[in-house]
Amino acid sequence: MTLLFLGSIGITEILVLLLIVLLIFGAKKIPELMKSFGKGVKSFKEGINGIEEDINAASDSKKDSAREEEKKQ
């Protein structure tokens, strides 16, 4: 597996990172952390989709007003 900022990492490095996370947060906190991380990702995706919808709506309204302007002429 290759990540841009980490270079090439293997199974050993992944296991060491997981062990460090387990030691820092404890086994009981990890499910809570993952749940809150999932909620954060979901909220971020919804925000991005909302922005895309706003951009598309603005683009559509500009096209509609341009068509109306052409019809008047």
N, C-alpha and C positions, 0 to 999 in steps of 0.2 A: 504494500500500500504506500502510495506517495502523496504527501501533502505539501503544498507550496511552501509553507513556513517551517515545516519540521523535517523535510527531506524524506528519506526512506525509513519508515518505522516498521517493525516486525511484531510478531505475537508477544515476544518477551517484553518489549517496551509498553505495549498495550496493557499487559497484565500488571506491570509495575505501576502504571498510571491508575488502573482500577484499584489496586491495593492501597495506593496513597489516598485516593478518594474515599475508600472504605474506612481507612484509619482516621481521616479528618472528620468526616461527617457521621460515621457510625452506620450500622446496618439498618437501623430504624428510620433514619432521616432520608436515606437515598430514595425510597419510593415517593416520599413527599416532594423531594427536589425534582424528580422526574415528572411528577404530576404538574407541578408549577411551571416547569420548563415547557411541557406540552401545551399548557394553557397560554403561555407567552407566545409560543410559535403560532398557535391558532389565532390569537388576537392580532399578531403581526400580519398573518395572511389575510385576515378579514379587513384590516386597515389598507393593505395594498390593493385588494379587490375593490374596496370603496373608492380609492383614489382613481383606479382605472375606470370605474363606472362614471365618476365625475368628469374625467377627461373625455371619455367617449360621448357623454351627454353634451358637454360643451362643444365638441366638434360637430355633433349632429345639429345642434341649434345654430351654429354658424353656417352650416350647409343649407339648412332650411331658410334662414334669413337671406342668404345669397340667392336662392331660388326665387323667393318672393320678390326680391329686388329686380331680378331678371324679368319676372312676369309683369311688373309695373312698367318696365321700359318697353 
